[in-house]
Amino acid sequence: MRIRHLRLPKDRIGVAIGSRGEIKEEIEHRTGTKLTLESKTGEAVIKSDEENPMGVLTAQDILTAIGRGFSPSRAFRLFDDDVYLEIIDITAYTGRSDKARDRLKGRIIGEGGKTRRLIEEVTGASLSVYGKTVAMIGTPEQLGVVREAVHMLLRGIPHSAVYRFLERKRREIKKEVKLWRS
């Protein structure tokens, strides 16, 4: 038997369960695992009787993604073999300063969500800014572009330079797709 323990923010446990338990059931069904989610403590336990280590790891990634602010539908992209979750700790750039952390979170989200939306549109990846982290879901290629854009923003590079970087990447992606189709 394989068992994994993780802790989710208490306010995200309900999201991981679903209004009628449908999210929890879907994760269990598609990964071959049994989940125990405790709303009072935020503790999640993933068990698998099968020799299915990938099911346990996939369930762990999906629960972690939901815990980092993703909707279940976005987290379910992690069922695909070539899609991964990556998390950047903002405190590596801010230390313990709540004010600095909030400022950097605002830089990544952008006014009215513009920056986050642009990153998602250009790359096709999903991005969530929650708590002290920035989480990303995408293919390795998508994550490479998102990671670079987020690190640029966290280092204080002007938004205009980050937007130019993203537009350049968009052109490169279109060019590669055009070559691939011909």
N, C-alpha and C positions, 0 to 999 in steps of 0.2 A: 504494500500500500504506500502510495506517495501522499504526503501531506505538506501543504504550504500555509504559512500564517502571514497575514499582512494587516495593516491598519489603514482604514479609510477615514476621511473626515466624517464625523457623525452626520453632518447635513447631506452627505452624498450616499449614505446607506440606502435610503428610500429610493433613490434613483437607480441604484444597482439591483434593487428588488423588483421595482415596477409597481404600478398601482394595483395589480392583481397577481403579482408574482411572476409576470410573463418575462421580464428581463432575466431574472435569476434562472428560470426554467430554460430559456433559450441558451444561456451560457452553459448550463449543465448538459443539455441535450447535445449541443454542437461540440463540446469538449470531452464528453464522457466523464464528467466530474460530478461531485456532490459539494454544494456550497452551503456554508453556515455563515450567515451575516447577522451580527449583533448590533442593533441600533443604539443601545445604551453606551457601548464602549467603542464602537467603530471597528471591532475586530472581524476579520473575514478569515475563514478556514476553508481551504480547497483540498478535497480528498479525491483520490482516484484508486479504485480497486484494480484497474487494468494496468498493464505495463504500457502506459501511454503518457510518457513524460511531456510530450508536446502539448497534450490536452491541458495538463496542469499549468504549464508555462503560458499557454494562450489565455486560459482563464485568469491567471494572475495579471497578465498584461492588460486584459480588458477591464478588470476591476480597478487596476491602477489608473488606467485612462479615465474611467468614470470618476474615480476619486480625485483626479486632477482637473475636473471640470468639463470633460467631454460628455455630450449626450450619448446615450446608448447606441443610437444609429451610427454616429461617428466612430465610437469605440469598436463597433462590430466590424469595421474595416479590417481590424486586426485578425479576423478569421482567415483572411487571405494570406497565403504563404509568403508573398513578397512585400508585405506591409508591416512596418515596425513602429514601435513607440520609443520616443527619445525625450528625455526631460533635462532641462537646464535649470540649475539652482541660481536664482537671481542674487542670493546673498553672497555668492562668490564675487559679485561686483559691488555690493553695497555694505557688506558687513552686517551689523545688527541694526543699522539705522532704518526705522520704519519709513521715515520721510523719503530717504533716498530710494528705498525699494518701491514705494508708491510712485515716485517720479519715473523710475525706469519701466515699471509696468505700464504707465501712461504712455511712454514713448513707444512701446511695442504695440499697444492697442491703437494709438493715434486718435486724433480728434474724430469723435463719432464712429470710432472703429475702423477708420480709413486704412491705416497701416496694416492692421491684422487682415482685413478683407483683401487688400492688394497682394499681400504675401500668399494668401490662400488661392486667389485667382490665378496668379502667375505660376505657382508651383503645383497646384492640385492637392497639396497637403492640407491637413487640418491643424489648427493652432489653438491652444487654450492657455490663457494667462490666469492662474489661480493660486492664491496663497503666495508662497515664496518661490513659485516655479513657473516656467514656460514649458508646456508639453506640446509635442508634435507627433502627428501620425502621418506616415507616408512611405513611399518606396525609398530605397537608399538614395536614388538620384534626387528625389524631391526633398528629402531630409537634408542633403548636402547644401542645397540652395537656401532652405529655410534657416538652417543652423547658421550659415554665414550672415544672412540678413539680420537675424536676432542678435548675434554677437556684435555686429556693426552698431546696432541700436544701443546695446548695453554699453559699448565702449564710448558712446556719445557722438558717433559719426552723424552729421546732419541728415535729416530725413530725405532731403533732395538727393544726396549721394546714394542713399539706400534705394530710393526709387529708381535712380539711373541704373544701379546694379541689377535690380529686379527686371527692368525693361530690357537690359542687355541679355539677361538669362532667358527672358521670354522669346526674344528673337532667335537665340541659339536653339531653344527647344523647337520652335517652329521650323527652323532650318533642318534640324535633325529629323523631324517628322516628315518633312517634304522629301528628304533624301531616302528615308526608310520606305515611303510609299512608292517611289519611282523605281 
